[in-house]
């Protein structure tokens, strides 16, 4: 009887659940991702500052400068930090970017595009003309107009400035006697160049180079000698029929730009003639 009243006790167990799992949660990952993104942006900024020029950095800054509707510039301030846009109406004509709706122009670039120097077609045509001169001198396209003994003293190359033609000495064949008296070898080279120059109409620059002196002198004569030799070669060219107005400049380089690693080598005694690109 008494056993009927002895019921088993009811035990209720409550389990406490901690949200987020303590240190096993994912909130820290979001913060870490933000930190990594910020560091990446920082290092990218440092790289851009080091890899770009001042003009490029200004262009980037102008791109992100806010625009004010009442003005045709991208910033409301004045002074050096005013934030002029590279595409502003008042800025385009000053930058040589052509005409705009308020400043039309009938010359090159009237569509608002920047043009400077040769176009691609003009540069290609000029390179073809330079190549023809090289072939005449070096015989790369067939027979050369230059005898073998003269060809040994000629080197040609095309640079950004134009077609460079070198006439250089060897140990057994000189271009000058004394300071600036041309030898028959140089006279023959001048005649060859004068004939080849008829292929193009470009202006020319004449540069004089000499080897270093083996003696230490109180007064370095290399500047005067290289200048006299460049002038002497100019006179040879004009004497062979090259118009004087085609010679744009005559420059003395002394021994400052040797062609051979030994500054006293005879190879450094040379005359360089540059057929300048038309700008």
MIBAMAR-709719 format. One record per residue (C-alpha): residue in one letter; x, y, z; residue number from 1. Coordinates in pm, 1 decimal, always signed. Example, Ala and Ser with C-alpha at 12.3 -4.5 7.8 and 13.67 -1.06 7.14 Angstrom:
REM MIBAMAR-709719
{pt "a" {+1230.0 -450.0 +780.0} 1}
{pt "s" {+1367.0 -106.0 +714.0} 2}
//
This chain:
REM MIBAMAR-709719
{pt "x" {+0.0 +0.0 +0.0} 1}
{pt "x" {+263.4 +234.8 +99.8} 2}
{pt "x" {+446.0 +139.0 -216.4} 3}
{pt "x" {+173.7 +293.7 -428.6} 4}
{pt "x" {+252.6 +639.0 -285.4} 5}
{pt "x" {+629.1 +616.8 -341.9} 6}
{pt "x" {+651.9 +768.3 -697.2} 7}
{pt "x" {+991.1 +818.9 -860.4} 8}
{pt "x" {+1101.9 +1185.8 -851.4} 9}
{pt "x" {+1095.4 +1383.4 -1179.4} 10}
{pt "x" {+1437.8 +1539.5 -1258.6} 11}
{pt "x" {+1449.3 +1825.2 -1511.9} 12}
{pt "x" {+1798.8 +1891.6 -1659.3} 13}
{pt "x" {+1846.9 +2231.6 -1821.0} 14}
{pt "x" {+2139.3 +2264.9 -2065.3} 15}
{pt "x" {+2295.5 +2607.4 -2096.8} 16}
{pt "x" {+2394.7 +2688.6 -2456.0} 17}
{pt "x" {+2661.7 +2958.8 -2508.0} 18}
{pt "x" {+2603.0 +3145.0 -2835.7} 19}
{pt "x" {+2907.0 +3179.7 -3066.1} 20}
{pt "x" {+3106.0 +2903.9 -2904.0} 21}
{pt "x" {+3340.5 +3138.9 -2717.3} 22}
{pt "x" {+3677.2 +3171.0 -2887.2} 23}
{pt "x" {+3563.1 +2923.6 -3152.6} 24}
{pt "x" {+3329.5 +3183.9 -3309.8} 25}
{pt "x" {+3385.8 +3348.4 -3651.2} 26}
{pt "x" {+3365.0 +3718.2 -3566.2} 27}
{pt "x" {+3745.2 +3750.5 -3545.9} 28}
{pt "x" {+3776.9 +3628.8 -3904.2} 29}
{pt "x" {+3583.4 +3928.7 -4031.3} 30}
{pt "x" {+3808.7 +4166.0 -3841.5} 31}
{pt "x" {+4119.1 +3987.7 -3968.0} 32}
{pt "x" {+3994.3 +4004.8 -4327.6} 33}
{pt "x" {+3938.6 +4379.3 -4291.6} 34}
{pt "x" {+4290.8 +4417.8 -4154.0} 35}
{pt "x" {+4446.0 +4221.1 -4442.2} 36}
{pt "x" {+4248.0 +4423.0 -4696.9} 37}
{pt "x" {+4364.8 +4749.1 -4540.0} 38}
{pt "x" {+4728.4 +4632.7 -4543.5} 39}
{pt "x" {+4701.5 +4527.6 -4906.1} 40}
{pt "x" {+4563.3 +4869.0 -4998.9} 41}
{pt "x" {+4843.3 +5036.9 -4801.6} 42}
{pt "x" {+5121.1 +4843.1 -4974.9} 43}
{pt "x" {+4954.9 +4899.4 -5311.7} 44}
{pt "x" {+4957.9 +5272.9 -5239.3} 45}
{pt "x" {+5326.3 +5259.1 -5144.4} 46}
{pt "x" {+5405.3 +5074.3 -5468.3} 47}
{pt "x" {+5215.1 +5326.8 -5678.8} 48}
{pt "x" {+5396.4 +5618.3 -5516.3} 49}
{pt "x" {+5729.9 +5456.5 -5600.6} 50}
{pt "x" {+5647.4 +5330.2 -5950.6} 51}
{pt "x" {+5474.3 +5636.9 -6098.6} 52}
{pt "x" {+5596.7 +5979.0 -6204.4} 53}
{pt "x" {+5475.6 +6307.7 -6062.0} 54}
{pt "x" {+5263.2 +6366.6 -6371.1} 55}
{pt "x" {+5102.1 +6022.2 -6343.0} 56}
{pt "x" {+5028.4 +6072.1 -5973.7} 57}
{pt "x" {+4861.9 +6403.4 -6048.7} 58}
{pt "x" {+4648.8 +6234.5 -6313.8} 59}
{pt "x" {+4538.2 +5969.7 -6063.1} 60}
{pt "x" {+4460.2 +6236.2 -5804.4} 61}
{pt "x" {+4260.7 +6438.7 -6057.5} 62}
{pt "x" {+4060.2 +6130.3 -6148.8} 63}
{pt "x" {+3935.7 +6091.2 -5790.2} 64}
{pt "x" {+3881.4 +6462.9 -5730.9} 65}
{pt "x" {+3508.5 +6542.7 -5684.8} 66}
{pt "x" {+3335.3 +6760.7 -5943.0} 67}
{pt "x" {+3144.4 +7078.9 -5867.6} 68}
{pt "x" {+2853.0 +7147.4 -6100.2} 69}
{pt "x" {+2896.8 +7525.3 -6108.2} 70}
{pt "x" {+3253.6 +7512.2 -6237.6} 71}
{pt "x" {+3436.8 +7337.4 -6521.2} 72}
{pt "x" {+3709.8 +7222.4 -6285.3} 73}
{pt "x" {+3707.4 +6927.8 -6049.5} 74}
{pt "x" {+3775.1 +7112.8 -5725.4} 75}
{pt "x" {+3634.9 +7420.1 -5556.4} 76}
{pt "x" {+3958.1 +7548.2 -5405.2} 77}
{pt "x" {+4225.0 +7767.8 -5555.8} 78}
{pt "x" {+4602.6 +7758.5 -5552.9} 79}
{pt "x" {+4829.3 +7459.9 -5623.4} 80}
{pt "x" {+4588.6 +7219.8 -5450.2} 81}
{pt "x" {+4281.3 +7335.8 -5638.1} 82}
{pt "x" {+4246.7 +6997.7 -5807.6} 83}
{pt "x" {+4221.5 +7091.4 -6175.2} 84}
{pt "x" {+4097.5 +6801.3 -6381.5} 85}
{pt "x" {+4299.5 +6690.3 -6683.6} 86}
{pt "x" {+3974.4 +6688.8 -6879.0} 87}
{pt "x" {+3855.4 +7032.5 -6765.4} 88}
{pt "x" {+3749.5 +7276.4 -7036.7} 89}
{pt "x" {+4001.6 +7538.2 -6924.9} 90}
{pt "x" {+4284.0 +7287.5 -6890.8} 91}
{pt "x" {+4268.3 +7100.4 -7220.8} 92}
{pt "x" {+4391.7 +7383.0 -7447.7} 93}
{pt "x" {+4686.7 +7458.6 -7217.5} 94}
{pt "x" {+4789.2 +7092.8 -7213.4} 95}
{pt "x" {+4803.0 +7064.6 -7591.3} 96}
{pt "x" {+4511.5 +6820.7 -7590.5} 97}
{pt "x" {+4344.7 +6980.8 -7888.9} 98}
{pt "x" {+4022.9 +7170.6 -7919.5} 99}
{pt "x" {+3711.1 +7160.1 -7707.2} 100}
{pt "x" {+3355.5 +7276.9 -7755.8} 101}
{pt "x" {+3449.6 +7624.6 -7628.9} 102}
{pt "x" {+3794.5 +7634.7 -7791.7} 103}
{pt "x" {+3774.6 +7484.5 -8142.6} 104}
{pt "x" {+4091.8 +7449.0 -8344.3} 105}
{pt "x" {+4154.6 +7373.7 -8708.0} 106}
{pt "x" {+4497.6 +7221.9 -8657.5} 107}
{pt "x" {+4596.6 +6867.3 -8560.3} 108}
{pt "x" {+4409.1 +6728.2 -8264.2} 109}
{pt "x" {+4086.8 +6923.0 -8324.3} 110}
{pt "x" {+3889.2 +6627.1 -8193.4} 111}
{pt "x" {+4041.2 +6671.4 -7849.9} 112}
{pt "x" {+4318.1 +6413.0 -7888.3} 113}
{pt "x" {+4680.4 +6472.4 -7799.3} 114}
{pt "x" {+4924.8 +6458.1 -8088.8} 115}
{pt "x" {+5296.1 +6510.2 -8058.9} 116}
{pt "x" {+5576.3 +6418.1 -8296.5} 117}
{pt "x" {+5541.7 +6156.0 -8565.2} 118}
{pt "x" {+5237.4 +5940.2 -8618.6} 119}
{pt "x" {+5285.9 +5568.0 -8648.7} 120}
{pt "x" {+5279.9 +5580.7 -9030.7} 121}
{pt "x" {+5528.7 +5869.2 -9045.7} 122}
{pt "x" {+5769.0 +5691.1 -8811.0} 123}
{pt "x" {+5747.2 +5372.2 -9017.9} 124}
{pt "x" {+5815.9 +5564.3 -9339.4} 125}
{pt "x" {+6115.2 +5733.6 -9179.2} 126}
{pt "x" {+6254.5 +5401.4 -9058.7} 127}
{pt "x" {+6221.8 +5266.5 -9412.6} 128}
{pt "x" {+6416.9 +5564.2 -9544.4} 129}
{pt "x" {+6686.0 +5512.5 -9281.1} 130}
{pt "x" {+6703.9 +5146.5 -9378.1} 131}
{pt "x" {+6762.3 +5242.9 -9740.1} 132}
{pt "x" {+7053.4 +5466.8 -9638.0} 133}
{pt "x" {+7199.2 +5183.0 -9430.4} 134}
{pt "x" {+7171.4 +4943.6 -9723.7} 135}
{pt "x" {+7354.0 +5187.3 -9948.0} 136}
{pt "x" {+7637.7 +5217.7 -9697.2} 137}
{pt "x" {+7661.6 +4860.5 -9570.0} 138}
{pt "x" {+7535.9 +4659.1 -9865.3} 139}
{pt "x" {+7273.6 +4478.4 -9655.4} 140}
{pt "x" {+7027.7 +4468.8 -9941.5} 141}
{pt "x" {+7274.1 +4372.0 -10213.8} 142}
{pt "x" {+7570.8 +4558.1 -10359.6} 143}
{pt "x" {+7718.4 +4837.0 -10149.8} 144}
{pt "x" {+7827.3 +5172.4 -10287.4} 145}
{pt "x" {+8118.0 +5161.5 -10041.5} 146}
{pt "x" {+8447.7 +4985.2 -10102.7} 147}
{pt "x" {+8547.0 +4716.3 -9856.0} 148}
{pt "x" {+8834.7 +4921.2 -9715.0} 149}
{pt "x" {+8592.2 +5203.5 -9638.6} 150}
{pt "x" {+8318.6 +4978.8 -9502.0} 151}
{pt "x" {+8554.8 +4863.6 -9227.4} 152}
{pt "x" {+8530.8 +5212.1 -9076.9} 153}
{pt "x" {+8149.7 +5246.6 -9078.7} 154}
{pt "x" {+7896.1 +5143.0 -8816.7} 155}
{pt "x" {+7526.1 +5232.4 -8838.2} 156}
{pt "x" {+7240.2 +5205.7 -8591.3} 157}
{pt "x" {+6888.6 +5345.7 -8557.9} 158}
{pt "x" {+6800.8 +5516.8 -8230.2} 159}
{pt "x" {+6517.0 +5730.4 -8097.7} 160}
{pt "x" {+6709.2 +6035.1 -8216.9} 161}
{pt "x" {+6752.5 +5906.4 -8569.1} 162}
{pt "x" {+6998.5 +5716.7 -8788.3} 163}
{pt "x" {+7349.0 +5725.9 -8638.2} 164}
{pt "x" {+7645.4 +5668.6 -8869.8} 165}
{pt "x" {+7991.1 +5628.7 -8715.4} 166}
{pt "x" {+8317.8 +5682.4 -8900.4} 167}
{pt "x" {+8597.9 +5554.1 -8678.2} 168}
{pt "x" {+8973.3 +5509.5 -8686.3} 169}
{pt "x" {+9177.3 +5193.0 -8653.3} 170}
{pt "x" {+9537.1 +5147.4 -8545.6} 171}
{pt "x" {+9652.9 +5145.3 -8907.0} 172}
{pt "x" {+9406.8 +5384.6 -9071.0} 173}
{pt "x" {+9356.2 +5733.8 -8936.0} 174}
{pt "x" {+9083.5 +5984.3 -9008.9} 175}
{pt "x" {+9289.3 +6291.6 -8921.3} 176}
{pt "x" {+9651.7 +6392.0 -8919.7} 177}
{pt "x" {+9746.2 +6628.3 -8642.2} 178}
{pt "x" {+9453.8 +6785.6 -8466.1} 179}
{pt "x" {+9200.9 +6831.2 -8745.7} 180}
{pt "x" {+9348.3 +6771.2 -9091.2} 181}
{pt "x" {+9131.9 +6515.4 -9277.1} 182}
{pt "x" {+9306.4 +6220.1 -9436.8} 183}
{pt "x" {+9211.1 +6085.2 -9783.2} 184}
{pt "x" {+9020.9 +5809.7 -9601.0} 185}
{pt "x" {+8793.4 +6061.6 -9430.5} 186}
{pt "x" {+8749.1 +6254.8 -9754.0} 187}
{pt "x" {+8628.5 +5937.3 -9925.3} 188}
{pt "x" {+8390.0 +5866.5 -9637.3} 189}
{pt "x" {+8250.8 +6219.5 -9658.3} 190}
{pt "x" {+8186.4 +6173.5 -10031.6} 191}
{pt "x" {+8003.4 +5846.2 -9967.7} 192}
{pt "x" {+7788.8 +6004.9 -9696.5} 193}
{pt "x" {+7706.2 +6304.4 -9913.0} 194}
{pt "x" {+7573.2 +6071.7 -10184.5} 195}
{pt "x" {+7376.5 +5861.9 -9936.6} 196}
{pt "x" {+7225.6 +6173.9 -9778.0} 197}
{pt "x" {+7040.9 +6244.1 -10102.9} 198}
{pt "x" {+6801.6 +5959.8 -10018.5} 199}
{pt "x" {+6654.1 +6150.7 -9722.2} 200}
{pt "x" {+6592.4 +6515.4 -9642.0} 201}
{pt "x" {+6646.4 +6498.0 -9265.5} 202}
{pt "x" {+6868.7 +6747.7 -9092.2} 203}
{pt "x" {+7201.2 +6623.1 -8961.3} 204}
{pt "x" {+7397.9 +6652.4 -8639.4} 205}
{pt "x" {+7776.3 +6607.9 -8643.8} 206}
{pt "x" {+7954.5 +6491.7 -8328.6} 207}
{pt "x" {+8327.7 +6476.0 -8267.2} 208}
{pt "x" {+8479.7 +6213.5 -8032.9} 209}
{pt "x" {+8844.7 +6152.4 -7946.6} 210}
{pt "x" {+9040.0 +5900.2 -7742.8} 211}
{pt "x" {+9185.4 +5993.7 -7405.8} 212}
{pt "x" {+9541.6 +6114.8 -7389.4} 213}
{pt "x" {+9792.5 +5876.3 -7228.4} 214}
{pt "x" {+9956.0 +6175.4 -7057.5} 215}
{pt "x" {+9818.9 +6388.8 -6777.9} 216}
{pt "x" {+9821.9 +6742.5 -6913.7} 217}
{pt "x" {+9760.5 +7069.3 -6735.9} 218}
{pt "x" {+9505.6 +7161.9 -7003.1} 219}
{pt "x" {+9288.7 +6893.6 -7160.7} 220}
{pt "x" {+9298.0 +6947.5 -7540.1} 221}
{pt "x" {+9031.9 +6684.7 -7619.3} 222}
{pt "x" {+8746.6 +6935.8 -7617.9} 223}
{pt "x" {+8913.5 +7162.4 -7871.4} 224}
{pt "x" {+9036.0 +6875.0 -8089.3} 225}
{pt "x" {+8697.1 +6700.8 -8106.7} 226}
{pt "x" {+8527.7 +7031.3 -8188.7} 227}
{pt "x" {+8778.8 +7111.6 -8463.9} 228}
{pt "x" {+8737.5 +6764.4 -8614.5} 229}
{pt "x" {+8358.4 +6789.0 -8616.5} 230}
{pt "x" {+8380.1 +7129.4 -8787.5} 231}
{pt "x" {+8630.8 +6995.6 -9039.5} 232}
{pt "x" {+8395.7 +6711.3 -9130.9} 233}
{pt "x" {+8108.6 +6958.2 -9171.5} 234}
{pt "x" {+8319.9 +7150.5 -9420.0} 235}
{pt "x" {+8392.0 +6827.3 -9607.8} 236}
{pt "x" {+8019.7 +6754.3 -9638.1} 237}
{pt "x" {+7928.8 +7101.7 -9755.4} 238}
{pt "x" {+8215.7 +7084.0 -10001.3} 239}
{pt "x" {+8061.5 +6766.3 -10145.9} 240}
{pt "x" {+7730.7 +6941.8 -10205.7} 241}
{pt "x" {+7540.0 +6896.3 -9878.4} 242}
{pt "x" {+7344.8 +7220.2 -9809.9} 243}
{pt "x" {+7470.5 +7408.9 -9506.8} 244}
{pt "x" {+7120.8 +7444.2 -9363.4} 245}
{pt "x" {+7092.3 +7065.4 -9331.7} 246}
{pt "x" {+7355.7 +7064.1 -9057.0} 247}
{pt "x" {+7155.5 +7146.4 -8746.0} 248}
{pt "x" {+7436.4 +7124.4 -8490.9} 249}
{pt "x" {+7805.0 +7047.7 -8451.5} 250}
{pt "x" {+7896.5 +6908.2 -8110.4} 251}
{pt "x" {+8222.2 +6838.1 -7928.7} 252}
{pt "x" {+8214.6 +6538.1 -7693.8} 253}
{pt "x" {+8589.6 +6515.8 -7620.7} 254}
{pt "x" {+8664.9 +6175.1 -7463.6} 255}
{pt "x" {+8347.5 +6161.1 -7253.2} 256}
{pt "x" {+8165.8 +5890.5 -7453.7} 257}
{pt "x" {+8420.3 +5622.1 -7550.7} 258}
{pt "x" {+8309.7 +5348.2 -7790.5} 259}
{pt "x" {+8577.4 +5109.3 -7660.9} 260}
{pt "x" {+8627.7 +5011.7 -7297.8} 261}
{pt "x" {+8989.6 +5123.8 -7323.7} 262}
{pt "x" {+8959.8 +5505.5 -7329.7} 263}
{pt "x" {+9291.8 +5536.8 -7518.6} 264}
{pt "x" {+9194.9 +5292.3 -7795.3} 265}
{pt "x" {+9199.4 +5433.7 -8148.1} 266}
{pt "x" {+8840.0 +5313.7 -8194.3} 267}
{pt "x" {+8731.5 +5608.0 -7979.0} 268}
{pt "x" {+8855.8 +5854.5 -8241.6} 269}
{pt "x" {+8545.3 +5888.8 -8450.9} 270}
{pt "x" {+8295.2 +6117.6 -8617.5} 271}
{pt "x" {+7925.6 +6046.9 -8564.7} 272}
{pt "x" {+7664.2 +6181.9 -8803.2} 273}
{pt "x" {+7299.5 +6161.6 -8697.7} 274}
{pt "x" {+7015.6 +6191.7 -8947.8} 275}
{pt "x" {+6764.0 +6348.7 -8710.1} 276}
{pt "x" {+6403.4 +6239.1 -8701.3} 277}
{pt "x" {+6158.4 +6503.2 -8818.2} 278}
{pt "x" {+5951.7 +6632.0 -8524.1} 279}
//
